[in-house]
Amino acid sequence: DEYEQRKALWDGIDVNGNGFLSLAEISKGIRDVIGVDELFDCTPAINRAFHYSKNRTEGGEQGFDYIEFREFRLFLQTLRMFFEFYQAFDSIDEGDDRKINKEEFANNKDAIEKWVGVIEDMDAEFDSIDVNEGGEILFSEFVEWAMAKERI
């Protein structure tokens, strides 16, 4: 049963049994309990999934700084999705600086179109993703764009 598996995973990560998890506990749990090194090395995806999930309910006893069990399923789902987004982001980021510039974006047109469909104007698409207008796409901006493309 998925619920029982999720509960066992939760219990393995919530080692102090207080009923909520911090980002540090989640990160440690991914390394120690889930045991997937590729995922543990993907800090931006972990951070993004944590912050996305903890803000989706009314806030429990601990407020919005922690994930409670009722948010854990969403965390696991978004962690998988954001991990995939990070793999795509990282493959475009040719400079390994955790940012995508216009040249990197344009150089990967074929791969990007495989993920999201035809893009008529790569410059305009880049500008629409670069919400903070910093001239580079950050992972957080990439996630928002990818989620919109997937209609999530």
KOLTORLUM-272127 format. One record per atom (N, C-alpha, C): residue number from 0; residue in one letter; atom name; x, y, z. Coordinates in steps of 0.02 Angstrom, whole numbers, padded with zeros to 5 digits. Example, Ala and Ser with C-alpha at 12.3 -4.5 7.8 and 13.67 -1.06 7.14 Angstrom:
BEGIN
+-----+----+----+--------+--------+--------+
!   i ! aa ! at !      u !      v !      w !
+-----+----+----+--------+--------+--------+
!   0 !  A !  N !  00660 ! -00284 !  00390 !
!   0 !  A ! CA !  00615 ! -00225 !  00390 !
!   0 !  A !  C !  00660 ! -00165 !  00390 !
!   1 !  S !  N !  00642 ! -00112 !  00354 !
!   1 !  S ! CA !  00684 ! -00053 !  00357 !
!   1 !  S !  C !  00645 !  00002 !  00394 !
+-----+----+----+--------+--------+--------+
This chain:
BEGIN
+-----+----+----+--------+--------+--------+
!   i ! aa ! at !      u !      v !      w !
+-----+----+----+--------+--------+--------+
!   0 !  D !  N !  00042 ! -00059 !  00000 !
!   0 !  D ! CA !  00000 !  00000 !  00000 !
!   0 !  D !  C !  00045 !  00062 !  00000 !
!   1 !  E !  N !  00029 !  00109 ! -00044 !
!   1 !  E ! CA !  00070 !  00169 ! -00051 !
!   1 !  E !  C !  00073 !  00211 !  00013 !
!   2 !  Y !  N !  00016 !  00214 !  00047 !
!   2 !  Y ! CA !  00014 !  00253 !  00109 !
!   2 !  Y !  C !  00063 !  00224 !  00160 !
!   3 !  E !  N !  00064 !  00159 !  00166 !
!   3 !  E ! CA !  00109 !  00126 !  00215 !
!   3 !  E !  C !  00182 !  00137 !  00196 !
!   4 !  Q !  N !  00197 !  00133 !  00131 !
!   4 !  Q ! CA !  00265 !  00146 !  00109 !
!   4 !  Q !  C !  00286 !  00218 !  00123 !
!   5 !  R !  N !  00240 !  00264 !  00110 !
!   5 !  R ! CA !  00253 !  00335 !  00123 !
!   5 !  R !  C !  00263 !  00347 !  00198 !
!   6 !  K !  N !  00222 !  00314 !  00239 !
!   6 !  K ! CA !  00227 !  00322 !  00312 !
!   6 !  K !  C !  00294 !  00294 !  00337 !
!   7 !  A !  N !  00315 !  00237 !  00310 !
!   7 !  A ! CA !  00380 !  00208 !  00330 !
!   7 !  A !  C !  00437 !  00254 !  00310 !
!   8 !  L !  N !  00433 !  00283 !  00251 !
!   8 !  L ! CA !  00484 !  00329 !  00228 !
!   8 !  L !  C !  00485 !  00391 !  00273 !
!   9 !  W !  N !  00426 !  00417 !  00288 !
!   9 !  W ! CA !  00420 !  00474 !  00334 !
!   9 !  W !  C !  00452 !  00459 !  00401 !
!  10 !  D !  N !  00435 !  00401 !  00429 !
!  10 !  D ! CA !  00462 !  00382 !  00495 !
!  10 !  D !  C !  00538 !  00376 !  00493 !
!  11 !  G !  N !  00565 !  00353 !  00436 !
!  11 !  G ! CA !  00637 !  00348 !  00429 !
!  11 !  G !  C !  00671 !  00415 !  00427 !
!  12 !  I !  N !  00637 !  00465 !  00399 !
!  12 !  I ! CA !  00666 !  00532 !  00394 !
!  12 !  I !  C !  00654 !  00572 !  00458 !
!  13 !  D !  N !  00595 !  00564 !  00488 !
!  13 !  D ! CA !  00577 !  00600 !  00549 !
!  13 !  D !  C !  00606 !  00564 !  00610 !
!  14 !  V !  N !  00673 !  00564 !  00614 !
!  14 !  V ! CA !  00707 !  00523 !  00665 !
!  14 !  V !  C !  00692 !  00545 !  00736 !
!  15 !  N !  N !  00676 !  00609 !  00747 !
!  15 !  N ! CA !  00660 !  00631 !  00815 !
!  15 !  N !  C !  00585 !  00624 !  00831 !
!  16 !  G !  N !  00545 !  00603 !  00781 !
!  16 !  G ! CA !  00475 !  00588 !  00792 !
!  16 !  G !  C !  00431 !  00647 !  00811 !
!  17 !  N !  N !  00451 !  00707 !  00792 !
!  17 !  N ! CA !  00412 !  00766 !  00811 !
!  17 !  N !  C !  00354 !  00781 !  00764 !
!  18 !  G !  N !  00349 !  00745 !  00708 !
!  18 !  G ! CA !  00292 !  00753 !  00663 !
!  18 !  G !  C !  00299 !  00806 !  00609 !
!  19 !  F !  N !  00358 !  00835 !  00603 !
!  19 !  F ! CA !  00370 !  00883 !  00550 !
!  19 !  F !  C !  00443 !  00879 !  00529 !
!  20 !  L !  N !  00456 !  00901 !  00467 !
!  20 !  L ! CA !  00523 !  00896 !  00440 !
!  20 !  L !  C !  00548 !  00964 !  00415 !
!  21 !  S !  N !  00609 !  00980 !  00433 !
!  21 !  S ! CA !  00642 !  01040 !  00407 !
!  21 !  S !  C !  00675 !  01023 !  00341 !
!  22 !  L !  N !  00699 !  01073 !  00306 !
!  22 !  L ! CA !  00736 !  01062 !  00244 !
!  22 !  L !  C !  00799 !  01021 !  00258 !
!  23 !  A !  N !  00832 !  01033 !  00313 !
!  23 !  A ! CA !  00893 !  00995 !  00330 !
!  23 !  A !  C !  00876 !  00922 !  00342 !
!  24 !  E !  N !  00821 !  00909 !  00376 !
!  24 !  E ! CA !  00801 !  00839 !  00388 !
!  24 !  E !  C !  00782 !  00804 !  00323 !
!  25 !  I !  N !  00748 !  00840 !  00280 !
!  25 !  I ! CA !  00730 !  00812 !  00214 !
!  25 !  I !  C !  00793 !  00795 !  00175 !
!  26 !  S !  N !  00840 !  00841 !  00172 !
!  26 !  S ! CA !  00902 !  00830 !  00135 !
!  26 !  S !  C !  00940 !  00770 !  00162 !
!  27 !  K !  N !  00946 !  00767 !  00228 !
!  27 !  K ! CA !  00981 !  00711 !  00260 !
!  27 !  K !  C !  00943 !  00646 !  00246 !
!  28 !  G !  N !  00877 !  00648 !  00248 !
!  28 !  G ! CA !  00836 !  00589 !  00236 !
!  28 !  G !  C !  00843 !  00563 !  00165 !
!  29 !  I !  N !  00849 !  00609 !  00117 !
!  29 !  I ! CA !  00859 !  00588 !  00048 !
!  29 !  I !  C !  00925 !  00551 !  00042 !
!  30 !  R !  N !  00975 !  00576 !  00076 !
!  30 !  R ! CA !  01041 !  00543 !  00074 !
!  30 !  R !  C !  01040 !  00477 !  00111 !
!  31 !  D !  N !  01014 !  00477 !  00172 !
!  31 !  D ! CA !  01020 !  00419 !  00216 !
!  31 !  D !  C !  00964 !  00367 !  00209 !
!  32 !  V !  N !  00903 !  00390 !  00198 !
!  32 !  V ! CA !  00845 !  00344 !  00196 !
!  32 !  V !  C !  00828 !  00323 !  00125 !
!  33 !  I !  N !  00821 !  00372 !  00081 !
!  33 !  I ! CA !  00805 !  00356 !  00011 !
!  33 !  I !  C !  00866 !  00327 ! -00023 !
!  34 !  G !  N !  00925 !  00356 ! -00009 !
!  34 !  G ! CA !  00988 !  00328 ! -00032 !
!  34 !  G !  C !  01001 !  00334 ! -00107 !
!  35 !  V !  N !  00978 !  00388 ! -00137 !
!  35 !  V ! CA !  00989 !  00399 ! -00208 !
!  35 !  V !  C !  01038 !  00458 ! -00215 !
!  36 !  D !  N !  01101 !  00442 ! -00228 !
!  36 !  D ! CA !  01153 !  00494 ! -00230 !
!  36 !  D !  C !  01138 !  00547 ! -00283 !
!  37 !  E !  N !  01113 !  00527 ! -00341 !
!  37 !  E ! CA !  01098 !  00576 ! -00393 !
!  37 !  E !  C !  01047 !  00627 ! -00370 !
!  38 !  L !  N !  00999 !  00604 ! -00330 !
!  38 !  L ! CA !  00949 !  00649 ! -00304 !
!  38 !  L !  C !  00978 !  00694 ! -00250 !
!  39 !  F !  N !  01018 !  00665 ! -00206 !
!  39 !  F ! CA !  01049 !  00704 ! -00152 !
!  39 !  F !  C !  01093 !  00759 ! -00181 !
!  40 !  D !  N !  01126 !  00745 ! -00236 !
!  40 !  D ! CA !  01170 !  00795 ! -00268 !
!  40 !  D !  C !  01131 !  00848 ! -00306 !
!  41 !  C !  N !  01066 !  00844 ! -00305 !
!  41 !  C ! CA !  01023 !  00889 ! -00343 !
!  41 !  C !  C !  00988 !  00939 ! -00296 !
!  42 !  T !  N !  01028 !  00975 ! -00258 !
!  42 !  T ! CA !  01003 !  01020 ! -00207 !
!  42 !  T !  C !  00949 !  01069 ! -00232 !
!  43 !  P !  N !  00957 !  01100 ! -00290 !
!  43 !  P ! CA !  00903 !  01146 ! -00312 !
!  43 !  P !  C !  00835 !  01112 ! -00319 !
!  44 !  A !  N !  00833 !  01050 ! -00341 !
!  44 !  A ! CA !  00769 !  01014 ! -00347 !
!  44 !  A !  C !  00740 !  00999 ! -00278 !
!  45 !  I !  N !  00782 !  00979 ! -00231 !
!  45 !  I ! CA !  00760 !  00965 ! -00163 !
!  45 !  I !  C !  00732 !  01029 ! -00132 !
!  46 !  N !  N !  00770 !  01083 ! -00136 !
!  46 !  N ! CA !  00748 !  01147 ! -00107 !
!  46 !  N !  C !  00682 !  01170 ! -00138 !
!  47 !  R !  N !  00677 !  01165 ! -00203 !
!  47 !  R ! CA !  00617 !  01189 ! -00237 !
!  47 !  R !  C !  00556 !  01147 ! -00217 !
!  48 !  A !  N !  00564 !  01081 ! -00215 !
!  48 !  A ! CA !  00509 !  01037 ! -00195 !
!  48 !  A !  C !  00488 !  01050 ! -00122 !
!  49 !  F !  N !  00536 !  01061 ! -00079 !
!  49 !  F ! CA !  00521 !  01075 ! -00009 !
!  49 !  F !  C !  00480 !  01139 ! -00003 !
!  50 !  H !  N !  00505 !  01193 ! -00033 !
!  50 !  H ! CA !  00471 !  01257 ! -00027 !
!  50 !  H !  C !  00403 !  01258 ! -00063 !
!  51 !  Y !  N !  00399 !  01222 ! -00117 !
!  51 !  Y ! CA !  00335 !  01217 ! -00152 !
!  51 !  Y !  C !  00283 !  01181 ! -00108 !
!  52 !  S !  N !  00303 !  01126 ! -00078 !
!  52 !  S ! CA !  00257 !  01083 ! -00041 !
!  52 !  S !  C !  00236 !  01114 !  00025 !
!  53 !  K !  N !  00281 !  01146 !  00060 !
!  53 !  K ! CA !  00264 !  01173 !  00126 !
!  53 !  K !  C !  00216 !  01232 !  00122 !
!  54 !  N !  N !  00209 !  01260 !  00065 !
!  54 !  N ! CA !  00165 !  01318 !  00057 !
!  54 !  N !  C !  00098 !  01301 !  00026 !
!  55 !  R !  N !  00080 !  01238 !  00022 !
!  55 !  R ! CA !  00019 !  01218 ! -00012 !
!  55 !  R !  C ! -00040 !  01203 !  00035 !
!  56 !  T !  N ! -00029 !  01206 !  00100 !
!  56 !  T ! CA ! -00084 !  01196 !  00146 !
!  56 !  T !  C ! -00092 !  01258 !  00190 !
!  57 !  E !  N ! -00140 !  01257 !  00233 !
!  57 !  E ! CA ! -00153 !  01314 !  00276 !
!  57 !  E !  C ! -00099 !  01325 !  00329 !
!  58 !  G !  N ! -00052 !  01281 !  00332 !
!  58 !  G ! CA !  00000 !  01286 !  00384 !
!  58 !  G !  C ! -00024 !  01249 !  00445 !
!  59 !  G !  N !  00014 !  01202 !  00467 !
!  59 !  G ! CA ! -00006 !  01162 !  00524 !
!  59 !  G !  C !  00018 !  01193 !  00588 !
!  60 !  E !  N !  00029 !  01152 !  00637 !
!  60 !  E ! CA !  00050 !  01175 !  00702 !
!  60 !  E !  C !  00117 !  01212 !  00699 !
!  61 !  Q !  N !  00159 !  01194 !  00651 !
!  61 !  Q ! CA !  00225 !  01224 !  00646 !
!  61 !  Q !  C !  00228 !  01281 !  00595 !
!  62 !  G !  N !  00171 !  01298 !  00565 !
!  62 !  G ! CA !  00170 !  01351 !  00515 !
!  62 !  G !  C !  00199 !  01329 !  00449 !
!  63 !  F !  N !  00227 !  01376 !  00414 !
!  63 !  F ! CA !  00250 !  01364 !  00345 !
!  63 !  F !  C !  00324 !  01348 !  00339 !
!  64 !  D !  N !  00358 !  01336 !  00394 !
!  64 !  D ! CA !  00430 !  01324 !  00392 !
!  64 !  D !  C !  00448 !  01250 !  00387 !
!  65 !  Y !  N !  00399 !  01207 !  00392 !
!  65 !  Y ! CA !  00412 !  01135 !  00394 !
!  65 !  Y !  C !  00361 !  01098 !  00351 !
!  66 !  I !  N !  00378 !  01036 !  00335 !
!  66 !  I ! CA !  00331 !  00992 !  00300 !
!  66 !  I !  C !  00303 !  00944 !  00352 !
!  67 !  E !  N !  00238 !  00937 !  00351 !
!  67 !  E ! CA !  00204 !  00888 !  00394 !
!  67 !  E !  C !  00184 !  00828 !  00351 !
!  68 !  F !  N !  00164 !  00775 !  00383 !
!  68 !  F ! CA !  00149 !  00714 !  00345 !
!  68 !  F !  C !  00097 !  00726 !  00291 !
!  69 !  R !  N !  00048 !  00768 !  00305 !
!  69 !  R ! CA ! -00005 !  00780 !  00255 !
!  69 !  R !  C !  00022 !  00814 !  00192 !
!  70 !  E !  N !  00082 !  00844 !  00195 !
!  70 !  E ! CA !  00113 !  00876 !  00138 !
!  70 !  E !  C !  00167 !  00831 !  00106 !
!  71 !  F !  N !  00182 !  00775 !  00138 !
!  71 !  F ! CA !  00237 !  00733 !  00117 !
!  71 !  F !  C !  00226 !  00701 !  00049 !
!  72 !  R !  N !  00165 !  00680 !  00035 !
!  72 !  R ! CA !  00150 !  00650 ! -00031 !
!  72 !  R !  C !  00163 !  00700 ! -00087 !
!  73 !  L !  N !  00139 !  00762 ! -00077 !
!  73 !  L ! CA !  00151 !  00814 ! -00127 !
!  73 !  L !  C !  00226 !  00827 ! -00133 !
!  74 !  F !  N !  00262 !  00827 ! -00078 !
!  74 !  F ! CA !  00334 !  00837 ! -00081 !
!  74 !  F !  C !  00366 !  00783 ! -00125 !
!  75 !  L !  N !  00349 !  00720 ! -00114 !
!  75 !  L ! CA !  00379 !  00666 ! -00153 !
!  75 !  L !  C !  00362 !  00672 ! -00227 !
!  76 !  Q !  N !  00300 !  00691 ! -00242 !
!  76 !  Q ! CA !  00280 !  00699 ! -00312 !
!  76 !  Q !  C !  00318 !  00756 ! -00345 !
!  77 !  T !  N !  00322 !  00813 ! -00310 !
!  77 !  T ! CA !  00357 !  00870 ! -00340 !
!  77 !  T !  C !  00432 !  00858 ! -00341 !
!  78 !  L !  N !  00459 !  00821 ! -00293 !
!  78 !  L ! CA !  00530 !  00805 ! -00295 !
!  78 !  L !  C !  00547 !  00767 ! -00359 !
!  79 !  R !  N !  00507 !  00719 ! -00376 !
!  79 !  R ! CA !  00518 !  00681 ! -00438 !
!  79 !  R !  C !  00515 !  00727 ! -00499 !
!  80 !  M !  N !  00463 !  00769 ! -00500 !
!  80 !  M ! CA !  00454 !  00815 ! -00557 !
!  80 !  M !  C !  00511 !  00866 ! -00560 !
!  81 !  F !  N !  00529 !  00896 ! -00504 !
!  81 !  F ! CA !  00582 !  00946 ! -00504 !
!  81 !  F !  C !  00650 !  00915 ! -00518 !
!  82 !  F !  N !  00660 !  00853 ! -00499 !
!  82 !  F ! CA !  00722 !  00818 ! -00516 !
!  82 !  F !  C !  00727 !  00812 ! -00592 !
!  83 !  E !  N !  00672 !  00794 ! -00625 !
!  83 !  E ! CA !  00672 !  00790 ! -00698 !
!  83 !  E !  C !  00684 !  00858 ! -00729 !
!  84 !  F !  N !  00652 !  00910 ! -00701 !
!  84 !  F ! CA !  00663 !  00978 ! -00726 !
!  84 !  F !  C !  00736 !  00997 ! -00717 !
!  85 !  Y !  N !  00766 !  00978 ! -00661 !
!  85 !  Y ! CA !  00836 !  00996 ! -00649 !
!  85 !  Y !  C !  00882 !  00961 ! -00699 !
!  86 !  Q !  N !  00866 !  00898 ! -00715 !
!  86 !  Q ! CA !  00907 !  00863 ! -00764 !
!  86 !  Q !  C !  00904 !  00898 ! -00831 !
!  87 !  A !  N !  00845 !  00921 ! -00850 !
!  87 !  A ! CA !  00837 !  00959 ! -00913 !
!  87 !  A !  C !  00875 !  01025 ! -00908 !
!  88 !  F !  N !  00866 !  01061 ! -00854 !
!  88 !  F ! CA !  00899 !  01125 ! -00843 !
!  88 !  F !  C !  00975 !  01117 ! -00846 !
!  89 !  D !  N !  01000 !  01067 ! -00811 !
!  89 !  D ! CA !  01072 !  01055 ! -00808 !
!  89 !  D !  C !  01101 !  01037 ! -00876 !
!  90 !  S !  N !  01062 !  01002 ! -00917 !
!  90 !  S ! CA !  01087 !  00984 ! -00984 !
!  90 !  S !  C !  01092 !  01045 ! -01030 !
!  91 !  I !  N !  01052 !  01096 ! -01017 !
!  91 !  I ! CA !  01056 !  01158 ! -01056 !
!  91 !  I !  C !  01111 !  01203 ! -01030 !
!  92 !  D !  N !  01123 !  01201 ! -00965 !
!  92 !  D ! CA !  01172 !  01244 ! -00932 !
!  92 !  D !  C !  01242 !  01221 ! -00949 !
!  93 !  E !  N !  01267 !  01242 ! -01007 !
!  93 !  E ! CA !  01332 !  01219 ! -01031 !
!  93 !  E !  C !  01390 !  01247 ! -00990 !
!  94 !  G !  N !  01380 !  01303 ! -00956 !
!  94 !  G ! CA !  01433 !  01334 ! -00916 !
!  94 !  G !  C !  01436 !  01308 ! -00844 !
!  95 !  D !  N !  01390 !  01263 ! -00826 !
!  95 !  D ! CA !  01387 !  01235 ! -00759 !
!  95 !  D !  C !  01388 !  01289 ! -00704 !
!  96 !  D !  N !  01352 !  01344 ! -00718 !
!  96 !  D ! CA !  01349 !  01398 ! -00668 !
!  96 !  D !  C !  01279 !  01405 ! -00639 !
!  97 !  R !  N !  01237 !  01354 ! -00651 !
!  97 !  R ! CA !  01168 !  01352 ! -00627 !
!  97 !  R !  C !  01126 !  01410 ! -00653 !
!  98 !  K !  N !  01143 !  01432 ! -00713 !
!  98 !  K ! CA !  01105 !  01483 ! -00749 !
!  98 !  K !  C !  01107 !  01466 ! -00823 !
!  99 !  I !  N !  01055 !  01485 ! -00859 !
!  99 !  I ! CA !  01053 !  01475 ! -00932 !
!  99 !  I !  C !  01052 !  01543 ! -00965 !
! 100 !  N !  N !  01101 !  01555 ! -01008 !
! 100 !  N ! CA !  01101 !  01619 ! -01045 !
! 100 !  N !  C !  01067 !  01608 ! -01112 !
! 101 !  K !  N !  01058 !  01662 ! -01149 !
! 101 !  K ! CA !  01021 !  01658 ! -01213 !
! 101 !  K !  C !  01055 !  01611 ! -01262 !
! 102 !  E !  N !  01122 !  01613 ! -01264 !
! 102 !  E ! CA !  01158 !  01570 ! -01310 !
! 102 !  E !  C !  01147 !  01496 ! -01294 !
! 103 !  E !  N !  01152 !  01479 ! -01230 !
! 103 !  E ! CA !  01140 !  01409 ! -01210 !
! 103 !  E !  C !  01069 !  01388 ! -01226 !
! 104 !  F !  N !  01021 !  01432 ! -01215 !
! 104 !  F ! CA !  00952 !  01418 ! -01229 !
! 104 !  F !  C !  00942 !  01405 ! -01304 !
! 105 !  A !  N !  00970 !  01449 ! -01345 !
! 105 !  A ! CA !  00963 !  01442 ! -01418 !
! 105 !  A !  C !  00999 !  01380 ! -01444 !
! 106 !  N !  N !  01057 !  01365 ! -01415 !
! 106 !  N ! CA !  01096 !  01306 ! -01436 !
! 106 !  N !  C !  01059 !  01240 ! -01423 !
! 107 !  N !  N !  01010 !  01241 ! -01379 !
! 107 !  N ! CA !  00975 !  01180 ! -01360 !
! 107 !  N !  C !  00902 !  01180 ! -01383 !
! 108 !  K !  N !  00889 !  01217 ! -01437 !
! 108 !  K ! CA !  00821 !  01223 ! -01463 !
! 108 !  K !  C !  00788 !  01155 ! -01476 !
! 109 !  D !  N !  00824 !  01110 ! -01509 !
! 109 !  D ! CA !  00795 !  01045 ! -01526 !
! 109 !  D !  C !  00775 !  01006 ! -01463 !
! 110 !  A !  N !  00818 !  01005 ! -01414 !
! 110 !  A ! CA !  00803 !  00968 ! -01352 !
! 110 !  A !  C !  00744 !  01001 ! -01315 !
! 111 !  I !  N !  00744 !  01066 ! -01311 !
! 111 !  I ! CA !  00690 !  01102 ! -01276 !
! 111 !  I !  C !  00624 !  01089 ! -01311 !
! 112 !  E !  N !  00624 !  01090 ! -01377 !
! 112 !  E ! CA !  00561 !  01078 ! -01413 !
! 112 !  E !  C !  00536 !  01006 ! -01405 !
! 113 !  K !  N !  00581 !  00959 ! -01393 !
! 113 !  K ! CA !  00560 !  00891 ! -01378 !
! 113 !  K !  C !  00520 !  00889 ! -01313 !
! 114 !  W !  N !  00539 !  00932 ! -01266 !
! 114 !  W ! CA !  00506 !  00933 ! -01200 !
! 114 !  W !  C !  00440 !  00972 ! -01202 !
! 115 !  V !  N !  00440 !  01029 ! -01237 !
! 115 !  V ! CA !  00382 !  01074 ! -01230 !
! 115 !  V !  C !  00345 !  01089 ! -01295 !
! 116 !  G !  N !  00370 !  01063 ! -01350 !
! 116 !  G ! CA !  00338 !  01078 ! -01413 !
! 116 !  G !  C !  00374 !  01134 ! -01450 !
! 117 !  V !  N !  00347 !  01152 ! -01507 !
! 117 !  V ! CA !  00379 !  01201 ! -01551 !
! 117 !  V !  C !  00381 !  01270 ! -01518 !
! 118 !  I !  N !  00438 !  01302 ! -01523 !
! 118 !  I ! CA !  00447 !  01371 ! -01500 !
! 118 !  I !  C !  00465 !  01412 ! -01562 !
! 119 !  E !  N !  00421 !  01458 ! -01579 !
! 119 !  E ! CA !  00431 !  01499 ! -01639 !
! 119 !  E !  C !  00487 !  01549 ! -01631 !
! 120 !  D !  N !  00489 !  01583 ! -01574 !
! 120 !  D ! CA !  00537 !  01637 ! -01564 !
! 120 !  D !  C !  00576 !  01622 ! -01499 !
! 121 !  M !  N !  00636 !  01595 ! -01506 !
! 121 !  M ! CA !  00676 !  01576 ! -01448 !
! 121 !  M !  C !  00694 !  01637 ! -01405 !
! 122 !  D !  N !  00708 !  01694 ! -01435 !
! 122 !  D ! CA !  00725 !  01754 ! -01396 !
! 122 !  D !  C !  00665 !  01775 ! -01353 !
! 123 !  A !  N !  00607 !  01777 ! -01383 !
! 123 !  A ! CA !  00547 !  01797 ! -01346 !
! 123 !  A !  C !  00531 !  01747 ! -01291 !
! 124 !  E !  N !  00540 !  01683 ! -01306 !
! 124 !  E ! CA !  00527 !  01631 ! -01255 !
! 124 !  E !  C !  00576 !  01638 ! -01197 !
! 125 !  F !  N !  00639 !  01650 ! -01214 !
! 125 !  F ! CA !  00690 !  01661 ! -01161 !
! 125 !  F !  C !  00669 !  01719 ! -01117 !
! 126 !  D !  N !  00650 !  01775 ! -01148 !
! 126 !  D ! CA !  00631 !  01834 ! -01111 !
! 126 !  D !  C !  00570 !  01822 ! -01067 !
! 127 !  S !  N !  00524 !  01780 ! -01091 !
! 127 !  S ! CA !  00464 !  01765 ! -01051 !
! 127 !  S !  C !  00482 !  01723 ! -00989 !
! 128 !  I !  N !  00534 !  01682 ! -00995 !
! 128 !  I ! CA !  00556 !  01640 ! -00939 !
! 128 !  I !  C !  00596 !  01681 ! -00889 !
! 129 !  D !  N !  00636 !  01726 ! -00914 !
! 129 !  D ! CA !  00680 !  01768 ! -00873 !
! 129 !  D !  C !  00639 !  01823 ! -00838 !
! 130 !  V !  N !  00599 !  01803 ! -00790 !
! 130 !  V ! CA !  00552 !  01847 ! -00757 !
! 130 !  V !  C !  00587 !  01905 ! -00721 !
! 131 !  N !  N !  00644 !  01891 ! -00691 !
! 131 !  N ! CA !  00679 !  01944 ! -00654 !
! 131 !  N !  C !  00721 !  01989 ! -00700 !
! 132 !  E !  N !  00719 !  01974 ! -00764 !
! 132 !  E ! CA !  00754 !  02013 ! -00816 !
! 132 !  E !  C !  00829 !  02020 ! -00802 !
! 133 !  G !  N !  00858 !  01966 ! -00774 !
! 133 !  G ! CA !  00929 !  01967 ! -00760 !
! 133 !  G !  C !  00973 !  01946 ! -00818 !
! 134 !  G !  N !  00943 !  01928 ! -00874 !
! 134 !  G ! CA !  00981 !  01908 ! -00932 !
! 134 !  G !  C !  01001 !  01835 ! -00931 !
! 135 !  E !  N !  00980 !  01799 ! -00880 !
! 135 !  E ! CA !  00993 !  01727 ! -00873 !
! 135 !  E !  C !  00932 !  01695 ! -00840 !
! 136 !  I !  N !  00921 !  01632 ! -00858 !
! 136 !  I ! CA !  00865 !  01595 ! -00828 !
! 136 !  I !  C !  00891 !  01557 ! -00767 !
! 137 !  L !  N !  00860 !  01570 ! -00711 !
! 137 !  L ! CA !  00876 !  01533 ! -00649 !
! 137 !  L !  C !  00833 !  01471 ! -00645 !
! 138 !  F !  N !  00853 !  01423 ! -00604 !
! 138 !  F ! CA !  00815 !  01361 ! -00599 !
! 138 !  F !  C !  00743 !  01375 ! -00577 !
! 139 !  S !  N !  00733 !  01420 ! -00530 !
! 139 !  S ! CA !  00665 !  01435 ! -00507 !
! 139 !  S !  C !  00622 !  01461 ! -00565 !
! 140 !  E !  N !  00650 !  01502 ! -00608 !
! 140 !  E ! CA !  00614 !  01528 ! -00666 !
! 140 !  E !  C !  00599 !  01471 ! -00715 !
! 141 !  F !  N !  00648 !  01428 ! -00725 !
! 141 !  F ! CA !  00640 !  01371 ! -00770 !
! 141 !  F !  C !  00584 !  01325 ! -00746 !
! 142 !  V !  N !  00581 !  01313 ! -00680 !
! 142 !  V ! CA !  00528 !  01271 ! -00652 !
! 142 !  V !  C !  00460 !  01301 ! -00664 !
! 143 !  E !  N !  00452 !  01365 ! -00651 !
! 143 !  E ! CA !  00387 !  01398 ! -00661 !
! 143 !  E !  C !  00366 !  01392 ! -00734 !
! 144 !  W !  N !  00413 !  01402 ! -00780 !
! 144 !  W ! CA !  00398 !  01396 ! -00851 !
! 144 !  W !  C !  00379 !  01325 ! -00870 !
! 145 !  A !  N !  00419 !  01277 ! -00845 !
! 145 !  A ! CA !  00406 !  01207 ! -00862 !
! 145 !  A !  C !  00338 !  01184 ! -00833 !
! 146 !  M !  N !  00322 !  01206 ! -00772 !
! 146 !  M ! CA !  00257 !  01188 ! -00743 !
! 146 !  M !  C !  00200 !  01218 ! -00784 !
! 147 !  A !  N !  00208 !  01279 ! -00807 !
! 147 !  A ! CA !  00157 !  01310 ! -00848 !
! 147 !  A !  C !  00148 !  01273 ! -00915 !
! 148 !  K !  N !  00205 !  01251 ! -00943 !
! 148 !  K ! CA !  00202 !  01213 ! -01006 !
! 148 !  K !  C !  00168 !  01146 ! -00996 !
! 149 !  E !  N !  00176 !  01117 ! -00936 !
! 149 !  E ! CA !  00144 !  01052 ! -00922 !
! 149 !  E !  C !  00075 !  01062 ! -00892 !
! 150 !  R !  N !  00056 !  01126 ! -00884 !
! 150 !  R ! CA ! -00010 !  01144 ! -00856 !
! 150 !  R !  C ! -00022 !  01113 ! -00787 !
! 151 !  I !  N !  00027 !  01124 ! -00743 !
! 151 !  I ! CA !  00023 !  01098 ! -00675 !
! 151 !  I !  C ! -00001 !  01152 ! -00629 !
+-----+----+----+--------+--------+--------+
